Amino acid sequence: MDSLRATWLERIGNAGDEAALEEIRVAAIGKKGEISLKMRELGKMTPEERQTAGPALNALKDEVNSALAAKKQALADAALDARLQAEWLDVTLPARHRRVGTIHPVSQVTEEVTAIFADMGFSVAEGPQIETDWYNFDALNIPGHHPARAEMDTFYTHRAEGDNRPPHVLRTHTSPVQIRHMEAHGAPCRVIAPGRVYRADYDQTHTPMFHQVEGLAIDRDLSMANLKWVLEEFFTAYFGTKVKTRFRASHFPFTEPSAEVDIQCSFEGGTVKVGEGDGWLEVLGSGMVHPKVLQAAGVDPAEWQGFAFGMGIDRIAMLKYGIPDLRAFFDSDLRWLRHYGFSALQVPAVHSGV
Ligand code: 2NL
């Protein structure tokens, strides 16, 4: 009996997994198990023999049963320990950054444009987006009765009851920035004024806020020839290929003479390609600064002259990056940015995660 006990307890102790343990259970106390068979033999024993062997076998069966249960639990605990060792997760680690922001094409193009003009000696001027009608209109030779003022779809601010001063306006162009620059710094000057401008207009090709970059160069003997060189230099640098330009006579109140400028492009298969083909696309207005504008900005037109130009940033961003619809710029779903190759901003990691 003692060796029977020792044998089974040892085998249970050595079982490597649940399957082995089950085999041992069947072999020990299953229907045809060794201990079960021994119990069946009790009937053939003498009453005396049965008196000791019966309780001993019952006790052994109980002991084997509990040993099996204990071993089963031990195996399960060991399996769990092994999983915990292998599959741990440190919930105290700082979160990994998900890069979701991207640089906006308009911001990127503004930087590109700024860099190109910087190479030609232009610095950046900035000014208020809410202007007086003097800086936005009068100083630019657009008097109150001038049709250009009505055509500009201006946003006006409200004055308080009884306040009869003319209302402020949301600037309709960045020209007022250049007027302020000339007033503050005089001539000579070379500046560009990129920024937001506002017109009450909304359709497929117009949004009430858009971006413009204007340029201004004032010196003693600047001419349209200098304007042409600067613009051709700009377009070639910006589009990365030689771009032909076409100057067409035009009219603006703030320049005389004035020219609208087209760039060479092809229209094939519904896409516009700049710098090839024999098509033309209007991208810019320009001219020699009107003497009255110089005068209004405190620059003596008898001594100084220069050129100015203005173009839409959104427009040239669309042309360079092949974005077909202006309204994409104002869409809150930013997946299109990735489509046009504007990659995620590289956000510096605050924590040094794994
Ligand atoms: C256009 C036309 C233009 C200017 C802007 C300008 C600024 C000053 C003096 C004179 Cl301070 N002119 N700016 C000149 C010609 C055209 O913009 O169609 N822009 C999209």
Residues whose N, C-alpha, C, O or C-beta is under 5 A from the ligand:
A	BS01	2NL	S175 Q178 I179 E214 F252 F254 T255 L284 G285 S286 G287 V289 V293 A308 F309 G310 M311 G312
